[in-house]
């Protein structure tokens, strides 16, 4: 069941949805991504986990009451790009060591392990886009280290998955 305010756009090589910034919206993001990946004939496991983690972060840390978040999936040149946009540009995620007993704090470690590249683009205030890319051809031995901005004001450096 979709929330009343869910908006979806779809084409041959791009998919996007605007969803409520709630735990239900985050679950819906994952479900919609799995459906689209299956329609594209792609294995959903790693990309679905990436969507789930980024969507959970958007509704937990990027939520502004009354504002939605957006997911996007794009295919191009052998790469699946996953984007999750929220309206809390003041909260930029980064890798951190979670306390051993902590229930959370490991989501971006998972994204870092599953994605070939990921990063954060700060858009027009107040928003940001957290993105991850998965190379579709080849396995880990074919991964390419991203060329990222090492400190530009509007881009968080990318991290290379292992």
N, C-alpha and C positions, 0 to 999 in steps of 0.2 A: 504494500500500500504506500502510495506516495503522499507526502505532505502537500497541502494545498498550494504552498508557495514554491514548490519545486519547478524549476524551468530546465528543459533539456534541449540541446542542439546537437545535431548529428550529421556527419557527412561521410564520404568514403574513407577519409584518412584522419578525421578529427571527431572528437566527442567531448561534450562538456555538459555540466549541470550546475545549477545554482541551488543550493540546499540550505535548509535551516541549520544554524550553528548550534546544534543539539547533539547529544549522543546518538539519537535516532538518525539524524542527518548524516553523521559519520558512518554509521552502519549502512545506510542507504548508499553512500558514496562507494563503499567497497562492493556492495551487491551490483550496482550499476556498472562498475568497472569490470567485474567478473563477466557480466553479460556481454559487454562490448568486446572484451578480449576474446571471448568464445566466438562471437560473430566474426571477428577478424581471423580466427583460426590460430590464436596465440595461446600458449600455456599461461594460465592465469596466476600461478602460485606466487612467484616473487613480485610481480607488479601489483597483485591484489594486496599483499602484505604492505607494500610501500604506500599504496593509496590509503589503507587502513591506518597506518601510523601517522601519515601526514594529515589526514582528516581528523584523527583523534587530537593531534596537536592543535589544529585550527580551532576546534570547538572547545578545547580545554584552555589553551594559552592565547589564542588569537580572537577569541569571542568578544564582540561588543554587542550588548543587548539590542535586539531589534535589527541586527545586520546579519546577512547570510554569508556563507562561504561558497567558493566555487572550485570545482575540480575540472581538469582538462586532460585528455589523452590525445596525443598526436603521433601519427606514424610518418616517418620520413627518412630516407637514406639508411635503412637498416637499423633505425633507432626508434624506440618507444619513449616519448617524453611524457612525463606525468607532472602536472602542475596542480598545486592547491593554493588558492589565494584567500587571504582573510583581511580583516580591516584593522589589525593591530600591528602597524609598521614599527611601533616602538618596542616590540618584543621580537627580537631576531633570534631564531634558534641556533644552537651550536652543540657540538659533541661535548658531553661531560661524563664523568665517572659517576655512576649511580651508587648510592650507599648499598652495601650488601643486602641489608634487610628491606630496602625500599621497594614499594610495589610498582613504582614507575621510574621514568628517567632513562629508559633504555631504548626508546623508540628510534631515535636518530642513529644509534649504534646499529640497529637492525637495518635501517635505510642505507647506511654507509656500507654495510656488508652485502646488501642485495643489489644496490645500484652501481652502475659503472661510473657515474658522476652525479653529483647533486650540489645544490647551492641555494642561495636566497637572492632574489632580485627585489629591491625596494622600488615600488612604483610611486605613483602620485600619492601623497599623504591622504589618508592614513594607512594605506595598504602595503602589502608585500605578497610575493609569490615564492613559495618554497617548491623547488622543482627537483626531479630526479630523472635520469636517463638510463635506459637499459638497452644495451646493444643486442640486437636480435640475432645476428649471425655469429656463430662460433660460441665457444664457452669462455671461461675465465682466461684461458691462454691467449684469447684474441682481444682482450680488453685494452682500451686505449686511455692513457692518462689524459684528462681534460686539460686544455689550456685555459686557465682561469685568471681573472684579474687578481693580482696578489695584494690588493689593498685599496682598490678604487672605492670612492665614497658610496657608490650605489650598488655594489655587488659584494656579496660575501664569497670568499674563496671557496672553490669546489673541493670536494673530498673524493678520493678514488676508493671505490669498494674493493674489498679483498677477495 
